[in-house]
Amino acid sequence: MKDGKIYSLHISDIHFGKKDDLRLFKELGQFNKKIHKEGEDIDVLFVQGDLYDRILKFNEIGGKLVLEFVTELCELSDKYDFELRIIKGTKTHDFNQLDVFKKFEGKHKNFRIITTVEVEELFEDIFVLYLPEEYPENPEEYYAEYFNTEGKYDYIIGHGMIDFVAHVPEKAEDTGERFVRNAVTFKAKQLSELCYGLISFGHIHDRCDWKKKIYYTGSYSAFAFGEKKSKGYLECYYDTEELTFRVKHLVNKEAPSYITVNIDEIHFESTEEKITFIKDLKDEYDFIKIKTNNDAENVDILKQVVAADNDVKIDIKRNVVDEDKVDEKYLFIIRREYDLPTTLQKYMFLKYGKTIDLDIINDVIGETEE
């Protein structure tokens, strides 16, 4: 900390084990270069949850690379003498795998794993409230001692839901986020009253903010169609005397690109022109989704051009379901009113009269995805 100013980096939702871990690790090389370049000025680095996407084995590439990544961060924190904190994320992603790095806490003096709510005096008279994702039965009682004073913290760092995003429909096809019973939704206004400086959270993959006070960092890389904003991480300069801060989003330029195209909305002079168009998309973008109706010619062409190409998804629009012919009690499925786990739970209750715990459904879905 120099002249009363703290320089911090914030990265979240890295998700080792989700897709191409070799590519992800290469993308993170850009982040590490930033640390090498600015290392002498960095005061603290926060990894804000969902380092993992699923349970990883150490004989698979993701397990080896996440270990290498955290090891390098610890070594950099030693070299440049900055604080390093990794916050526990969603339990269906991180599980208890952060415990693997507990032994690093004794070896690297600046490193800590944060698994439960706590307050830390990070630097002299600089206090941080950590809010990893937890699932208390009585949130008001659980957090009471931390939320009872206004203007108490210099930073609030966490992972999970805050009310200003809790009711916004997720536009990405696959955020990787799963509903967890008893997950707490914090109140933006309440958090803002507790904190002088920056409030920074992980969990939501598209970065966003509330009144330039609370920031979702967004995922470091891109994982799905529909994530429109650039990926990367945040840097923050906090003036501890003026109690002001400024935040900048730094772009991960190596993040994969996604595009969705409705081929029926584009006029082509010939079949050859259509094929060339699709091939050009494949050269320009990493992942492509091509929408079309059930037109036989389009479907044939698409299957020929993208045959055996796992990076291109064909979305064939089938005939729309006539809601008048669907039992009213099942319309919530057609209208996609709930997330997948809740939809399955409600269907099982209506169909068979049995209520299955959402944690069990999430576990089954998670095993299927692996």
C-alpha positions in Angstrom: 0.0 0.0 0.0 1.5 3.3 -1.1 0.4 6.8 -0.1 -2.8 5.4 1.3 -3.8 3.7 -1.9 -4.5 0.0 -2.4 -4.2 -1.6 -5.8 -6.2 -4.9 -6.1 -7.0 -7.4 -8.8 -10.3 -9.4 -8.9 -10.8 -12.5 -10.9 -13.7 -15.0 -10.6 -15.5 -18.0 -12.2 -12.5 -19.6 -13.8 -14.2 -23.0 -13.9 -11.5 -25.5 -14.4 -13.1 -28.7 -15.6 -15.9 -27.1 -17.6 -14.5 -27.2 -21.2 -11.1 -27.0 -22.7 -8.7 -26.7 -19.7 -5.6 -26.5 -21.9 -7.1 -23.5 -23.6 -8.3 -22.0 -20.4 -4.8 -22.3 -18.8 -3.3 -20.6 -21.8 -5.8 -17.8 -21.5 -4.8 -17.4 -17.8 -1.2 -16.9 -19.0 -2.3 -13.4 -20.0 -3.5 -12.8 -16.4 -0.2 -14.0 -15.0 1.7 -11.7 -17.3 -0.3 -8.8 -15.8 0.9 -9.8 -12.4 4.5 -10.0 -13.5 4.2 -6.6 -15.1 2.5 -4.9 -12.2 3.7 -7.1 -9.4 5.6 -4.5 -7.4 2.4 -2.3 -7.2 -0.2 -5.1 -6.4 -1.3 -5.1 -2.8 -3.9 -7.9 -3.0 -5.3 -10.4 -5.4 -8.8 -11.9 -4.8 -10.0 -15.1 -6.6 -13.7 -14.8 -6.0 -15.1 -18.3 -6.2 -15.8 -21.1 -8.7 -12.2 -21.9 -9.3 -13.5 -25.3 -10.2 -16.5 -26.3 -12.3 -16.9 -29.8 -11.0 -15.0 -32.5 -9.1 -11.6 -33.0 -10.7 -9.3 -36.0 -10.5 -5.6 -35.4 -10.4 -4.9 -37.8 -13.2 -6.9 -35.6 -15.6 -5.5 -32.5 -17.2 -7.8 -30.1 -15.4 -6.7 -31.4 -12.0 -3.0 -30.9 -12.9 -3.5 -27.4 -14.4 -5.6 -26.0 -11.5 -2.8 -27.1 -9.1 -0.2 -25.5 -11.4 -2.2 -22.3 -11.6 -2.6 -21.8 -7.9 1.0 -22.8 -7.2 2.1 -20.1 -9.6 -0.2 -17.5 -8.0 1.3 -18.4 -4.6 4.9 -18.1 -5.9 4.0 -14.7 -7.5 2.5 -13.5 -4.2 5.8 -14.4 -2.5 8.0 -12.8 -5.2 6.1 -9.5 -5.2 4.8 -9.6 -1.6 1.1 -9.2 -2.3 -1.8 -10.8 -0.4 -3.6 -13.6 -2.1 -7.1 -14.8 -1.1 -9.2 -17.5 -2.7 -12.9 -17.4 -1.8 -15.0 -20.5 -1.9 -17.8 -20.5 -4.5 -20.9 -22.5 -5.2 -20.7 -25.9 -3.6 -21.8 -27.7 -6.8 -18.7 -26.3 -8.5 -16.0 -25.9 -5.9 -17.3 -28.7 -3.6 -14.6 -29.0 -0.9 -11.7 -29.1 -3.4 -10.1 -25.8 -2.1 -9.0 -27.9 0.9 -6.3 -29.2 -1.4 -4.5 -25.9 -1.1 -4.8 -25.6 2.7 -1.2 -26.8 3.1 -0.1 -23.8 1.0 -1.2 -21.5 3.8 1.8 -22.5 5.9 4.2 -22.4 3.0 3.2 -19.1 1.5 2.8 -16.3 4.1 0.5 -14.1 2.0 -1.9 -16.9 1.0 -5.3 -17.8 2.6 -8.4 -19.9 1.6 -11.7 -18.3 2.7 -14.5 -20.9 3.2 -16.9 -19.1 5.6 -18.0 -15.6 6.5 -15.3 -13.7 8.3 -13.7 -10.3 8.7 -10.0 -9.8 8.2 -7.8 -6.8 8.9 -6.0 -7.2 5.6 -3.7 -4.2 6.2 -3.5 -1.8 9.2 -7.0 -0.4 9.8 -8.2 -1.9 6.4 -11.0 -4.4 7.0 -12.4 -6.9 4.5 -15.7 -8.7 5.0 -15.7 -12.1 3.1 -18.9 -13.6 2.0 -18.3 -17.0 0.3 -21.4 -18.8 -0.8 -23.0 -20.5 2.2 -26.3 -22.0 2.9 -27.5 -21.2 6.5 -31.0 -22.1 7.6 -31.5 -18.6 9.2 -29.4 -16.0 7.2 -30.5 -13.0 9.3 -29.2 -14.7 12.4 -26.1 -16.1 10.8 -24.9 -12.8 9.4 -26.2 -10.5 12.2 -22.9 -9.8 13.8 -21.4 -8.8 10.5 -24.3 -6.6 9.3 -25.0 -4.5 12.3 -22.9 -1.4 11.7 -22.9 1.1 8.8 -19.6 2.0 7.1 -17.7 -0.8 8.7 -15.6 -2.3 5.9 -13.2 -1.2 3.3 -14.0 -4.1 1.0 -16.7 -6.7 0.8 -15.5 -9.7 -1.3 -17.8 -12.6 -2.0 -19.5 -15.1 -4.2 -23.3 -15.6 -4.7 -26.5 -13.8 -5.5 -27.3 -10.2 -4.8 -30.9 -9.0 -5.2 -30.2 -6.6 -8.1 -29.4 -9.6 -10.3 -31.4 -12.3 -8.6 -34.5 -11.7 -10.7 -32.9 -10.9 -14.0 -33.4 -13.8 -16.5 -30.1 -15.4 -17.6 -29.6 -14.9 -21.3 -26.7 -17.2 -21.8 -27.6 -20.8 -22.7 -25.2 -22.4 -20.2 -23.9 -20.3 -17.4 -22.9 -23.4 -15.5 -24.7 -22.1 -12.4 -27.0 -24.4 -10.6 -29.7 -23.7 -8.1 -28.7 -24.6 -4.6 -31.2 -24.9 -1.8 -30.7 -22.3 1.0 -28.3 -20.2 -1.1 -28.5 -16.7 0.3 -29.5 -13.7 -1.7 -27.9 -10.5 -0.3 -29.4 -7.1 -0.5 -27.5 -4.6 -2.5 -28.6 -1.6 -0.4 -27.6 -3.3 2.8 -24.2 -4.3 1.5 -23.5 -0.8 0.2 -24.2 0.8 3.6 -21.7 -1.5 5.2 -18.8 -0.6 2.9 -16.6 2.4 2.3 -14.9 1.0 -0.8 -15.4 -1.7 -3.4 -17.9 -4.6 -3.2 -16.9 -7.3 -5.6 -18.6 -10.6 -6.2 -18.3 -13.7 -8.3 -21.1 -16.0 -9.6 -22.7 -14.1 -12.5 -20.8 -14.7 -15.7 -21.8 -11.5 -17.5 -20.1 -8.7 -15.6 -22.5 -6.0 -14.3 -22.7 -3.5 -11.5 -25.1 -1.8 -9.1 -24.7 2.1 -9.0 -21.0 1.8 -9.6 -20.6 0.5 -6.1 -21.1 -3.3 -6.3 -19.5 -5.2 -9.1 -19.8 -8.7 -10.5 -16.4 -9.4 -12.1 -17.9 -11.8 -14.6 -16.2 -15.1 -15.7 -12.7 -14.9 -16.8 -13.4 -16.8 -20.0 -16.5 -17.4 -22.2 -18.3 -20.7 -21.9 -21.7 -20.2 -23.6 -23.8 -18.6 -26.4 -25.5 -15.5 -25.2 -22.7 -14.1 -23.0 -22.5 -10.7 -24.8 -20.0 -8.8 -22.7 -16.2 -9.2 -23.0 -14.5 -11.4 -20.5 -11.6 -10.8 -18.1 -11.1 -9.4 -14.6 -11.1 -6.1 -12.6 -8.5 -3.9 -11.2 -9.3 -1.4 -8.4 -7.5 1.6 -6.9 -8.9 2.4 -3.5 -7.9 5.7 -1.7 -8.1 4.9 2.0 -8.0 8.6 2.9 -10.6 9.9 0.5 -12.6 6.7 0.7 -13.0 6.6 -3.0 -12.2 4.0 -5.6 -12.0 3.5 -9.3 -12.5 0.2 -11.2 -11.5 -0.9 -14.6 -12.4 -4.0 -16.5 -9.4 -5.7 -18.2 -10.2 -7.8 -21.2 -9.2 -11.4 -21.7 -8.4 -11.1 -25.4 -7.8 -14.9 -25.7 -11.4 -15.8 -24.6 -13.2 -17.9 -27.2 -15.8 -16.2 -29.4 -19.4 -17.3 -29.7 -22.0 -16.3 -32.4 -25.6 -17.2 -33.1 -26.9 -16.9 -36.7 -30.4 -17.5 -38.0 -29.6 -18.6 -41.6 -33.3 -18.3 -42.6 -33.0 -14.5 -42.2 -30.2 -14.1 -44.7 -30.7 -14.0 -48.5 -28.3 -16.2 -50.5 -28.1 -16.2 -54.3 -27.0 -19.8 -54.4 -26.3 -22.9 -52.3 -22.6 -22.4 -52.9 -22.9 -18.9 -51.4 -24.6 -20.3 -48.3 -21.9 -22.9 -47.9 -19.2 -20.3 -48.2 -20.9 -18.1 -45.6 -20.9 -21.0 -43.1 -17.3 -21.9 -43.8 -16.3 -18.2 -43.3 -18.0 -18.2 -39.9 -16.0 -21.3 -38.9 -12.8 -19.4 -39.7 -13.8 -16.3 -37.8 -15.5 -17.7 -34.6 -14.6 -20.5 -32.2 -18.1 -21.6 -31.5 -21.1 -21.1 -33.8 -24.8 -21.8 -33.4 -26.8 -21.9 -36.7 -30.5 -21.6 -36.4 -32.9 -22.8 -39.1 -36.4 -24.0 -39.4 -37.2 -27.6 -40.4 -36.4 -26.9 -44.1 -34.9 -30.1 -45.6 -32.4 -28.2 -47.9 -31.0 -26.1 -45.1 -30.7 -29.1 -42.7 -28.9 -31.1 -45.4 -26.4 -28.4 -46.2 -25.7 -27.7 -42.6 -25.1 -31.4 -41.8 -22.7 -31.6 -44.7 -20.7 -28.5 -43.9 -20.5 -29.0 -40.1 -20.2 -32.7 -40.1 -18.1 -34.0 -37.2 -17.5 -30.4 -36.1 -18.1 -30.2 -32.4 -17.7 -26.4 -32.3 -20.7 -25.8 -34.5 -24.2 -26.4 -33.2 -27.2 -26.8 -35.4 -30.4 -25.5 -33.9 -33.4 -26.8 -36.0 -36.6 -25.2 -35.1 -39.4 -27.7 -34.8 -43.1 -27.0 -35.0 -44.2 -24.9 -32.1 -46.1 -26.7 -29.5 -49.8 -25.7 -29.4 -50.3 -24.7 -25.8 -54.1 -25.4 -26.1 -53.3 -29.1 -26.5 -51.1 -29.2 -23.4 -52.5 -30.0 -19.9 -52.6 -26.7 -18.2 -50.6 -27.9 -15.2 -47.7 -28.7 -17.4 -47.5 -25.4 -19.2 -44.7 -24.3 -17.0 -42.4 -26.7 -18.9 -43.3 -25.4 -22.3 -43.0 -21.8 -21.1 -39.7 -22.5 -19.3 -40.8 -20.7 -16.2 -38.2 -22.3 -13.9 -34.6 -23.5 -14.1 -34.0 -27.1 -15.0 -33.8 -28.6 -11.4 -36.9 -26.8 -10.3 -38.8 -27.9 -13.5 -37.8 -31.5 -12.9 -38.8 -31.3 -9.2 -42.2 -29.8 -10.0 -42.9 -32.3 -12.9 -42.0 -35.3 -10.6 -44.5 -34.0 -8.0 -47.3 -33.4 -10.4 -46.7 -36.7 -12.3 -45.9 -39.1 -9.4 -46.8 -37.2 -6.3 -43.2 -37.3 -5.0 -41.1 -34.4 -3.9 -37.4 -34.9 -4.7 -34.9 -32.6 -2.9 -33.2 -30.1 -5.2 -29.8 -31.1 -3.9 -30.4 -34.6 -5.1 -31.5 -33.4 -8.5 -28.5 -31.1 -8.8 -26.2 -34.0 -7.9 -27.7 -36.2 -10.6 -27.5 -33.4 -13.2 -23.9 -32.7 -12.2 -22.9 -36.4 -12.6 -24.5 -36.4 -16.0 -22.6 -33.3 -17.1 -19.3 -34.8 -16.0 
